[in-house]
Amino acid sequence: MNHDSHGYWSATLGLLFKVLVVWFLVSFGAGIIFADLLNSIHLGGYPLGFWFAQQGSIYIFIALIFYYAKKMGEIDRQFDVHED
């Protein structure tokens, strides 16, 4: 059990950075920048770029929420700042 506030915020910001990178790649990257490239692949009859822009990004965002909550719980327990 560690009470290192610098380490805690370092771990928290590292996790936040990772989640935001995935969020950016999915929303801006797959939905806008790489949409033309992804549109050559079809998923469920729809071009993949369109699918990411309309539905896929929502699924990824929901998964990111659960991933973030799980990892923050682990970080909180690691630094003994969790709620019981």
DSSP file (Angstrom, degrees, kcal/mol; ACC not computed):
  #  RESIDUE AA STRUCTURE BP1 BP2  ACC     N-H-->O    O-->H-N    N-H-->O    O-->H-N    TCO  KAPPA ALPHA  PHI   PSI    X-CA   Y-CA   Z-CA
    1    1 A M              0   0    0      0, 0.0     2,-0.4     0, 0.0    78,-0.2   0.000 360.0 360.0 360.0 123.8    0.0    0.0    0.0
    2    2 A N        -     0   0    0     76,-1.0     0, 0.0     2,-0.1     0, 0.0  -0.925 360.0-166.6-123.3 136.8    1.6    3.2   -1.2
    3    3 A H        +     0   0    0     -2,-0.4     2,-1.0    78,-0.0    76,-0.1  -0.242  39.3 141.7-113.2  42.6    0.7    6.8   -0.5
    4    4 A D     >  -     0   0    0      1,-0.2     4,-2.3     2,-0.1     5,-0.1  -0.749  29.4-173.1 -88.8 101.7    2.8    8.3   -3.3
    5    5 A S  H  > S+     0   0    0     -2,-1.0     4,-2.4     1,-0.2     5,-0.2   0.860  84.3  52.6 -68.1 -34.3    0.7   11.2   -4.7
    6    6 A H  H  > S+     0   0    0      2,-0.2     4,-2.1     1,-0.2    -1,-0.2   0.931 111.8  46.1 -65.2 -44.1    3.1   11.8   -7.6
    7    7 A G  H  > S+     0   0    0      2,-0.2     4,-2.5     1,-0.2    -2,-0.2   0.883 111.4  52.9 -64.0 -38.9    3.0    8.2   -8.6
    8    8 A Y  H  X S+     0   0    0     -4,-2.3     4,-2.6     2,-0.2    -2,-0.2   0.944 112.7  42.5 -62.1 -49.1   -0.8    8.2   -8.3
    9    9 A W  H  X S+     0   0    0     -4,-2.4     4,-2.7     1,-0.2     5,-0.2   0.833 112.4  54.9 -70.0 -30.6   -1.3   11.2  -10.6
   10   10 A S  H  X S+     0   0    0     -4,-2.1     4,-2.1    -5,-0.2    -1,-0.2   0.935 111.7  43.5 -64.1 -46.3    1.3    9.9  -13.0
   11   11 A A  H  X S+     0   0    0     -4,-2.5     4,-2.2     2,-0.2    -2,-0.2   0.897 114.9  50.3 -65.7 -40.8   -0.6    6.6  -13.3
   12   12 A T  H  X S+     0   0    0     -4,-2.6     4,-2.5     1,-0.2    -2,-0.2   0.928 112.9  44.8 -64.6 -46.2   -3.9    8.4  -13.6
   13   13 A L  H  X S+     0   0    0     -4,-2.7     4,-2.5     2,-0.2    -1,-0.2   0.850 110.9  54.9 -68.4 -33.2   -2.7   10.8  -16.3
   14   14 A G  H  X S+     0   0    0     -4,-2.1     4,-2.1    -5,-0.2    -2,-0.2   0.923 110.7  45.2 -63.0 -44.5   -1.0    7.9  -18.1
   15   15 A L  H  X S+     0   0    0     -4,-2.2     4,-2.5     2,-0.2    -2,-0.2   0.922 112.6  51.0 -64.3 -44.1   -4.3    6.0  -18.2
   16   16 A L  H  X S+     0   0    0     -4,-2.5     4,-2.5     1,-0.2    -2,-0.2   0.902 109.1  51.4 -60.8 -41.7   -6.2    9.2  -19.3
   17   17 A F  H  X S+     0   0    0     -4,-2.5     4,-2.1     2,-0.2    -1,-0.2   0.921 110.2  48.9 -61.3 -45.0   -3.7    9.7  -22.1
   18   18 A K  H  X S+     0   0    0     -4,-2.1     4,-2.1     1,-0.2    -2,-0.2   0.920 112.5  47.7 -61.9 -44.4   -4.2    6.2  -23.4
   19   19 A V  H  X S+     0   0    0     -4,-2.5     4,-2.6     1,-0.2    -1,-0.2   0.906 112.1  49.6 -64.6 -41.3   -8.0    6.4  -23.3
   20   20 A L  H  X S+     0   0    0     -4,-2.5     4,-2.6     2,-0.2    -1,-0.2   0.848 108.2  53.5 -68.2 -32.9   -7.9    9.8  -25.1
   21   21 A V  H  X S+     0   0    0     -4,-2.1     4,-2.7     2,-0.2    -1,-0.2   0.936 111.5  45.2 -65.3 -45.8   -5.6    8.5  -27.8
   22   22 A V  H  X S+     0   0    0     -4,-2.1     4,-2.5     2,-0.2     5,-0.3   0.930 112.8  51.7 -61.8 -44.6   -8.0    5.6  -28.5
   23   23 A W  H  X S+     0   0    0     -4,-2.6     4,-2.8     1,-0.2     5,-0.4   0.924 112.2  46.2 -57.3 -46.2  -10.9    8.0  -28.4
   24   24 A F  H  X>S+     0   0    0     -4,-2.6     5,-2.0     1,-0.2     4,-1.8   0.930 112.2  49.6 -63.5 -46.5   -9.2   10.2  -30.9
   25   25 A L  I  <>S+     0   0    0     -4,-2.7     5,-2.7     3,-0.2     6,-0.2   0.883 116.8  41.8 -62.1 -38.4   -8.2    7.4  -33.2
   26   26 A V  I  <>S+     0   0    0     -4,-2.5     5,-0.9     3,-0.2    -2,-0.2   0.945 123.9  33.9 -74.7 -48.2  -11.7    6.0  -33.3
   27   27 A S  I  <5S+     0   0    0     -4,-2.8     4,-0.3    -5,-0.3    -3,-0.2   0.976 135.9  18.3 -75.8 -54.8  -13.7    9.2  -33.5
   28   28 A F  I  X>S+     0   0    0     -4,-1.8     5,-2.4    -5,-0.4     4,-1.3   0.896 130.7  43.8 -84.9 -42.7  -11.5   11.4  -35.7
   29   29 A G  I  4XS+     0   0    0     -5,-2.0     5,-3.7     3,-0.2     6,-0.3   0.989 124.3  28.3 -68.5 -61.9   -9.2    8.8  -37.2
   30   30 A A  I  4<S+     0   0    0     -5,-2.7    23,-0.2     1,-0.2    22,-0.2   0.851 126.8  45.4 -72.1 -33.8  -11.6    6.0  -38.2
   31   31 A G  I  4<S+     0   0    0     -5,-0.9    -1,-0.2    -4,-0.3    -3,-0.2   0.753 134.5   2.4 -82.3 -24.0  -14.6    8.3  -38.7
   32   32 A I  I ><5S+     0   0    0     -4,-1.3     3,-0.6    -5,-0.1     4,-0.4   0.687 128.0  41.7-127.0 -60.7  -12.9   11.1  -40.7
   33   33 A I  I 3 <S+     0   0    0     -5,-2.4     3,-0.3     1,-0.2     4,-0.2   0.937 127.7  26.9 -65.7 -49.6   -9.2   10.7  -41.6
   34   34 A F  T 3><S+     0   0    0     -5,-3.7     4,-2.8    -6,-0.2    -1,-0.2   0.209  89.4 108.8 -99.5  15.5   -9.1    7.1  -42.6
   35   35 A A  H <> S+     0   0    0     -3,-0.6     4,-1.9    -6,-0.3    14,-0.4   0.907  78.4  49.7 -60.8 -44.1  -12.8    6.8  -43.7
   36   36 A D  H  4 S+     0   0    0     -4,-0.4     4,-0.3    -3,-0.3    -1,-0.2   0.913 114.0  45.5 -62.8 -41.8  -12.0    6.5  -47.4
   37   37 A L  H >4 S+     0   0    0      1,-0.2     3,-1.1    -4,-0.2    -2,-0.2   0.911 115.1  47.0 -65.8 -42.9   -9.5    3.8  -46.8
   38   38 A L  H >< S+     0   0    0     -4,-2.8     3,-1.9     1,-0.2    10,-0.9   0.739  96.1  74.2 -72.3 -22.4  -11.8    1.9  -44.4
   39   39 A N  T 3< S+     0   0    0     -4,-1.9    -1,-0.2     1,-0.3    -2,-0.2   0.647  81.9  69.9 -67.8 -13.2  -14.7    2.2  -46.8
   40   40 A S  T <  S+     0   0    0     -3,-1.1     2,-0.4    -4,-0.3    -1,-0.3   0.654  93.0  69.2 -75.8 -13.7  -13.2   -0.5  -49.0
   41   41 A I  S <  S-     0   0    0     -3,-1.9     7,-3.3    -4,-0.1     2,-0.4  -0.883  77.0-150.5-104.5 135.3  -14.0   -2.9  -46.2
   42   42 A H  E     -A   47   0A   0     -2,-0.4     2,-0.4     5,-0.2    -3,-0.0  -0.878  12.2-173.3-110.8 140.0  -17.6   -3.8  -45.6
   43   43 A L  E >  S-A   46   0A   0      3,-3.1     3,-1.4    -2,-0.4    -2,-0.0  -0.972  79.2 -13.7-130.8 115.1  -19.2   -4.8  -42.2
   44   44 A G  T 3  S-     0   0    0     -2,-0.4    -1,-0.1     1,-0.3    -2,-0.0   0.808 129.7 -54.1  63.9  29.1  -22.8   -5.9  -42.2
   45   45 A G  T 3  S+     0   0    0      1,-0.3    -1,-0.3     0, 0.0    -3,-0.0   0.397 119.9 101.9  87.1  -3.4  -23.3   -4.5  -45.7
   46   46 A Y  E <  S-A   43   0A   0     -3,-1.4    -3,-3.1     1,-0.0    -1,-0.3  -0.857  82.6 -98.2-114.4 148.6  -22.0   -1.1  -44.8
   47   47 A P  E  >  -A   42   0A   0      0, 0.0     4,-2.5     0, 0.0    -5,-0.2  -0.396  33.0-126.8 -61.3 139.9  -18.6    0.5  -45.5
   48   48 A L  H  > S+     0   0    0     -7,-3.3     4,-2.6   -10,-0.9    -9,-0.2   0.850 107.4  54.9 -62.4 -37.0  -16.4    0.3  -42.4
   49   49 A G  H  > S+     0   0    0    -14,-0.4     4,-2.0    -8,-0.3    -1,-0.2   0.918 111.2  45.0 -61.5 -43.6  -15.6    4.0  -42.3
   50   50 A F  H  > S+     0   0    0      2,-0.2     4,-2.1     1,-0.2     5,-0.3   0.911 111.6  53.6 -64.5 -42.9  -19.3    4.8  -42.3
   51   51 A W  H  X>S+     0   0    0     -4,-2.5     4,-3.2     1,-0.2     5,-2.9   0.918 109.9  47.0 -60.2 -45.1  -20.0    2.1  -39.7
   52   52 A F  I  <>S+     0   0    0     -4,-2.6     5,-1.8     3,-0.2    -1,-0.2   0.910 112.8  49.6 -62.8 -41.8  -17.3    3.6  -37.4
   53   53 A A  I  <5S+     0   0    0     -4,-2.0    -1,-0.2   -23,-0.2    -2,-0.2   0.841 124.0  29.2 -66.9 -32.3  -18.7    7.1  -37.9
   54   54 A Q  I  <5S-     0   0    0     -4,-2.1    -2,-0.2    -5,-0.1    -3,-0.2   0.869 140.9  -9.0 -98.2 -42.3  -22.3    6.1  -37.1
   55   55 A Q  I >X5S+     0   0    0     -4,-3.2     4,-1.6    -5,-0.3     3,-0.6   0.706 116.3  67.5-128.0 -42.0  -22.2    3.1  -34.7
   56   56 A G  I 3><S+     0   0    0     -5,-2.9     4,-2.2     1,-0.3    -4,-0.2   0.856  98.1  55.7 -59.5 -38.9  -18.8    1.6  -34.1
   57   57 A S  H 3><S+     0   0    0     -5,-1.8     4,-2.6    -6,-0.4    -1,-0.3   0.861 104.2  54.8 -64.6 -34.1  -17.4    4.6  -32.3
   58   58 A I  H <> S+     0   0    0     -3,-0.6     4,-2.2     2,-0.2    -1,-0.2   0.925 108.5  48.3 -64.1 -43.5  -20.3    4.4  -29.8
   59   59 A Y  H  X S+     0   0    0     -4,-1.6     4,-2.2     1,-0.2    -2,-0.2   0.911 113.0  48.0 -62.7 -41.8  -19.5    0.8  -29.0
   60   60 A I  H  X S+     0   0    0     -4,-2.2     4,-2.4     2,-0.2    -2,-0.2   0.905 110.2  52.0 -64.7 -41.6  -15.8    1.7  -28.6
   61   61 A F  H  X S+     0   0    0     -4,-2.6     4,-1.8     2,-0.2    -2,-0.2   0.899 109.7  48.8 -63.7 -40.5  -16.7    4.6  -26.3
   62   62 A I  H  X S+     0   0    0     -4,-2.2     4,-1.8     2,-0.2    -1,-0.2   0.911 111.5  49.6 -64.8 -41.8  -18.8    2.4  -24.1
   63   63 A A  H  X S+     0   0    0     -4,-2.2     4,-2.6     1,-0.2    -2,-0.2   0.887 108.4  54.2 -62.7 -38.1  -16.0   -0.1  -23.9
   64   64 A L  H  X S+     0   0    0     -4,-2.4     4,-3.0     2,-0.2     5,-0.2   0.872 104.4  54.8 -63.4 -37.2  -13.6    2.7  -23.0
   65   65 A I  H  X S+     0   0    0     -4,-1.8     4,-2.3     2,-0.2    -1,-0.2   0.942 112.1  42.6 -61.3 -47.7  -15.9    3.8  -20.1
   66   66 A F  H  X S+     0   0    0     -4,-1.8     4,-2.3     2,-0.2    -2,-0.2   0.898 115.0  50.0 -66.9 -40.1  -15.8    0.3  -18.6
   67   67 A Y  H  X S+     0   0    0     -4,-2.6     4,-2.8     2,-0.2     5,-0.2   0.930 111.9  48.3 -61.9 -45.8  -12.0   -0.1  -19.2
   68   68 A Y  H  X S+     0   0    0     -4,-3.0     4,-2.7     1,-0.2     5,-0.2   0.916 111.7  49.1 -61.7 -44.3  -11.3    3.3  -17.6
   69   69 A A  H  X S+     0   0    0     -4,-2.3     4,-1.9    -5,-0.2    -1,-0.2   0.908 113.4  46.9 -62.9 -42.2  -13.5    2.5  -14.6
   70   70 A K  H  X S+     0   0    0     -4,-2.3     4,-1.9     2,-0.2    -2,-0.2   0.943 115.3  44.6 -64.9 -47.9  -11.8   -0.9  -14.1
   71   71 A K  H  X S+     0   0    0     -4,-2.8     4,-2.5     1,-0.2    -2,-0.2   0.870 111.4  52.6 -67.7 -36.5   -8.2    0.5  -14.5
   72   72 A M  H  X S+     0   0    0     -4,-2.7     4,-3.0    -5,-0.2    -1,-0.2   0.891 107.6  53.2 -66.0 -37.3   -8.9    3.5  -12.2
   73   73 A G  H  X S+     0   0    0     -4,-1.9     4,-2.3    -5,-0.2    -2,-0.2   0.906 109.9  47.9 -60.9 -41.2  -10.2    1.0   -9.6
   74   74 A E  H  X S+     0   0    0     -4,-1.9     4,-2.4     2,-0.2    -2,-0.2   0.913 112.8  47.8 -65.7 -42.4   -6.9   -0.9   -9.9
   75   75 A I  H  X S+     0   0    0     -4,-2.5     4,-2.0     2,-0.2    -2,-0.2   0.922 111.1  51.3 -64.4 -43.5   -4.9    2.3   -9.6
   76   76 A D  H  <>S+     0   0    0     -4,-3.0     5,-2.9     1,-0.2     6,-0.7   0.910 112.7  45.6 -59.9 -43.0   -6.9    3.5   -6.6
   77   77 A R  H ><5S+     0   0    0     -4,-2.3     3,-0.9     3,-0.2    -1,-0.2   0.889 109.5  55.5 -67.6 -38.0   -6.3    0.1   -4.9
   78   78 A Q  H 3<5S+     0   0    0     -4,-2.4   -76,-1.0     1,-0.3    -2,-0.2   0.885 116.8  35.7 -61.2 -39.2   -2.6    0.2   -5.8
   79   79 A F  T 3<5S-     0   0    0     -4,-2.0    -1,-0.3   -78,-0.2    -2,-0.2   0.266 112.2-118.6-100.6  11.3   -2.1    3.6   -4.1
   80   80 A D  T < 5S+     0   0    0     -3,-0.9    -3,-0.2    -4,-0.2    -4,-0.1   0.880  81.7 115.4  55.7  47.2   -4.6    2.9   -1.3
   81   81 A V      < +     0   0    0     -5,-2.9    -4,-0.2    -6,-0.1    -5,-0.1   0.105  42.5 126.8-123.8  18.4   -7.0    5.7   -2.1
   82   82 A H        -     0   0    0     -6,-0.7     2,-0.4    -7,-0.1    -9,-0.0  -0.317  58.3-122.4 -78.1 159.7  -10.0    3.4   -3.0
   83   83 A E              0   0    0      1,-0.1    -1,-0.1    -2,-0.1    -2,-0.1  -0.831 360.0 360.0 -99.4 139.7  -13.5    3.6   -1.6
   84   84 A D              0   0    0     -2,-0.4    -1,-0.1     0, 0.0    -2,-0.0   0.448 360.0 360.0 -95.2 360.0  -14.9    0.6    0.1
